[in-house]
Amino acid sequence: MKSKPKWYYNEASHSGINYSNQEIVEDYDNQHTRFRNYKTEADKISQALGLKENDVIIDMGCGSGELSIELSEKCKKIYTVDISQQMIDLCKNKISKNEIDNIIPICAGLLTYQHNDEPVDAVISNVVLHHLPDFWKMIALKNIYNILKPGGRFFLFDIVFSFPVENHEEYISNWLTMMKEKAGEKMMEESVVHIRDEFSTYDWILEKMIELTGFKIMHIADEMPNTKAFICIKE
C-alpha cells in the first residue's frame, strides 16, 4: 500500500466506535443480528444492482463479513475490504469455516484501498461512509468511481439526515428511542456515539457529492428513519 502524506486523514484513528477493540469486534454480530437480516440485505442489494453470477464486486467496509458471505453466492468474486484488521481476521475465519473460495479479504480503508486488478462491476458501501468527514467522503467516492467499469453500479447505504435542522434535538431523541426498542440499550449507546463523534451528513449534501463525483443516481430508497440507500451508475 502506497504511503499517504502526513496530512492525510487517518481512517485507523477510529472516530466513534473502536473496531480495533477485540471485545467490540467479537460482540459485533450479536449486536447487529438483533436488527439486521444479512440474507435479506444481500437479496435487496443484488436486486437493486442487478448482480449477475459473473460479476466481480467490492464490499467496502465489510465489517465481520456476514453480508459479503451472503453476496458471494450471487457473484463470481468479491473483495471484502475493511480498515480493521480484527474485522478482517474474523471475516477470514468465517470464510475458512464455510469453505468459501470466491471472497478475497483485504485490510484497507475507503481512502487507502488500491485495486490492482481489472475494474469491477459493482461496489457496495454499507453503513461505512459516515466514518469520514465530508471533505474525505468526496475523496472516497472518487476512489470508488475510479475502480468501477464504465456502466458499473454503486450501492451506498448509510445513516443520512433530512429533518429540519431547527428540530434536530427532537428527531435525534426519537431516533435513539427507536434504536433502543429495536436493538437494545447497548446499540442505543453506540448510536449516541455515532451522533456525537462520527460524520453522518444531510441528504442534500451527500446527493450533491455523489453527482459531482460523476455518478448518476438511479434510485433513492429510505426504508428506515434517518437512512438512505442510493443506487448509482458510472456513466
C-alpha positions in Angstrom: 0.0 0.0 0.0 1.5 3.4 -1.0 2.0 5.7 1.9 -0.1 8.8 2.1 1.1 12.3 3.0 1.2 13.1 6.7 -1.8 15.5 6.3 -4.0 12.6 5.0 -7.0 11.6 7.1 -6.2 8.6 9.3 -9.0 6.2 8.9 -7.5 3.9 11.6 -8.0 6.6 14.2 -11.5 5.2 14.8 -13.9 8.1 15.1 -16.7 6.8 17.2 -16.8 3.0 17.9 -13.3 1.5 18.1 -13.4 -1.6 15.8 -9.8 -2.4 16.6 -11.0 -3.5 20.1 -11.2 -7.3 20.1 -14.1 -7.4 22.6 -16.2 -5.0 20.5 -15.4 -6.9 17.3 -16.4 -10.3 18.9 -19.7 -8.8 20.0 -20.4 -7.1 16.7 -22.5 -9.8 15.2 -24.5 -10.3 18.3 -25.5 -6.6 18.3 -26.2 -6.3 14.6 -28.2 -9.5 14.1 -30.8 -8.0 16.5 -31.9 -5.6 13.9 -30.3 -6.8 10.6 -31.1 -9.7 8.4 -28.0 -10.2 6.2 -29.6 -12.5 3.7 -32.5 -10.1 3.1 -30.0 -7.2 2.8 -28.0 -9.2 0.2 -31.1 -10.1 -1.7 -32.2 -6.4 -1.9 -28.7 -5.2 -2.8 -28.4 -7.9 -5.5 -31.7 -7.0 -7.0 -31.1 -3.2 -6.8 -27.7 -3.6 -8.6 -28.8 -6.3 -11.0 -25.9 -8.5 -9.9 -25.0 -11.4 -12.2 -23.2 -14.6 -11.5 -20.1 -13.4 -13.5 -19.8 -10.1 -11.7 -16.8 -9.1 -9.7 -17.7 -6.8 -6.8 -16.2 -5.0 -3.8 -17.7 -4.7 -0.3 -16.1 -1.5 1.1 -16.3 -1.6 4.9 -17.3 -5.3 5.1 -17.1 -5.5 8.9 -17.3 -9.1 10.1 -18.1 -10.3 6.6 -21.6 -11.6 7.1 -23.0 -9.5 4.2 -20.1 -10.4 1.9 -20.7 -14.1 2.6 -24.3 -13.8 1.5 -23.3 -11.8 -1.6 -20.6 -14.3 -2.5 -23.4 -16.7 -3.6 -24.6 -14.1 -6.2 -21.3 -13.2 -8.0 -18.1 -14.6 -9.4 -15.7 -12.9 -6.9 -16.0 -10.4 -4.0 -13.2 -8.3 -2.5 -14.1 -7.7 1.2 -12.3 -4.6 2.5 -12.2 -3.2 6.0 -9.9 -0.8 7.9 -10.0 -3.0 11.0 -7.5 -5.9 10.9 -9.6 -7.6 13.7 -12.7 -7.5 11.5 -10.8 -8.9 8.6 -9.4 -11.7 10.8 -12.9 -12.5 11.9 -14.0 -12.5 8.2 -11.2 -14.8 7.3 -12.2 -17.3 10.0 -15.8 -17.4 8.6 -14.5 -17.8 5.0 -12.4 -20.8 6.1 -15.1 -22.3 8.3 -17.6 -22.1 5.4 -15.1 -23.2 2.8 -15.8 -20.2 0.6 -13.3 -19.7 -2.3 -14.5 -16.5 -4.0 -14.0 -14.0 -1.2 -10.8 -12.0 -1.0 -10.4 -10.2 2.3 -8.2 -7.1 2.4 -7.3 -4.8 5.3 -7.6 -1.3 3.9 -9.9 1.8 4.1 -12.1 3.9 1.8 -9.1 6.2 1.3 -6.3 3.7 1.2 -7.7 0.8 -0.8 -5.8 0.2 -4.0 -7.4 -2.0 -6.6 -4.7 -3.8 -8.6 -7.0 -5.9 -10.7 -9.4 -5.1 -13.6 -12.1 -2.6 -12.9 -15.1 -4.2 -11.1 -18.8 -4.4 -11.9 -20.1 -3.1 -8.7 -19.1 -1.6 -5.3 -21.1 -1.7 -2.1 -20.6 0.7 0.8 -23.0 -0.3 3.5 -23.1 1.9 6.6 -19.4 2.9 6.4 -19.1 6.3 4.7 -20.2 8.2 7.8 -16.8 7.4 9.4 -15.3 10.1 7.2 -15.7 13.9 7.4 -17.4 15.4 4.3 -14.2 16.5 2.5 -12.9 13.0 2.8 -16.2 11.4 1.8 -15.7 13.1 -1.6 -12.2 11.6 -1.9 -13.6 8.2 -1.0 -16.4 8.5 -3.5 -14.0 9.4 -6.3 -11.8 6.4 -5.4 -14.9 4.1 -5.7 -15.8 5.7 -9.0 -12.3 5.1 -10.4 -12.3 1.3 -9.6 -15.6 0.7 -11.4 -16.0 -0.2 -15.0 -17.9 2.2 -17.3 -21.6 1.3 -16.5 -20.5 -0.1 -13.2 -23.0 0.1 -10.3 -22.6 1.6 -6.9 -24.8 0.9 -3.8 -24.4 3.3 -1.0 -26.4 2.8 2.2 -25.8 4.9 5.3 -27.3 7.0 8.1 -28.3 10.2 6.4 -30.3 13.1 7.8 -33.1 15.0 6.2 -35.0 16.6 9.1 -35.2 20.4 9.6 -32.0 21.4 11.5 -34.0 23.5 14.0 -35.8 20.3 15.1 -32.6 18.2 15.4 -32.9 17.5 19.1 -36.4 16.1 18.8 -35.6 14.0 15.7 -32.4 12.6 17.2 -34.1 11.8 20.5 -36.9 9.9 18.8 -34.3 8.0 16.7 -32.4 6.9 19.7 -35.6 5.7 21.4 -36.4 3.7 18.3 -32.9 2.1 18.3 -33.3 1.1 21.9 -36.6 -0.5 21.3 -35.4 -2.4 18.2 -31.8 -3.3 19.1 -31.4 -2.8 22.9 -29.6 -0.5 25.3 -26.1 -1.2 24.0 -26.9 -0.4 20.4 -28.7 2.8 21.5 -25.5 3.8 23.3 -23.5 3.1 20.2 -25.9 5.3 18.3 -25.2 8.1 20.8 -21.5 7.8 20.0 -22.4 7.8 16.3 -24.2 11.1 16.6 -21.6 12.7 18.8 -18.4 11.5 17.2 -19.0 10.3 13.7 -19.8 12.2 10.5 -23.3 11.4 9.1 -24.4 14.3 6.9 -27.6 15.7 5.3 -29.1 14.1 2.3 -28.8 17.1 0.0 -25.1 17.3 0.8 -24.5 13.6 0.1 -26.6 13.6 -3.1 -24.5 16.5 -4.5 -21.3 14.8 -3.6 -22.4 11.6 -5.4 -23.4 13.6 -8.5 -20.2 15.7 -8.5 -18.1 12.5 -8.4 -19.6 11.5 -11.7 -22.3 9.1 -10.7 -25.9 9.2 -11.9 -28.3 8.4 -9.1 -30.8 5.9 -10.5 -32.9 5.5 -7.3 -33.0 6.6 -3.7 -34.8 4.5 -1.0 -35.4 5.2 2.7 -36.8 2.2 4.4 -35.9 3.2 8.0 -35.8 6.6 9.7 -32.6 8.6 9.1 -31.2 6.2 6.5 -31.0 6.3 2.7 -29.9 3.9 0.0 -28.5 5.3 -3.2 -28.3 3.1 -6.3 -25.9 4.8 -8.8 -24.3 4.1 -12.1 -20.9 5.2 -13.5 -21.7 6.8 -16.9 
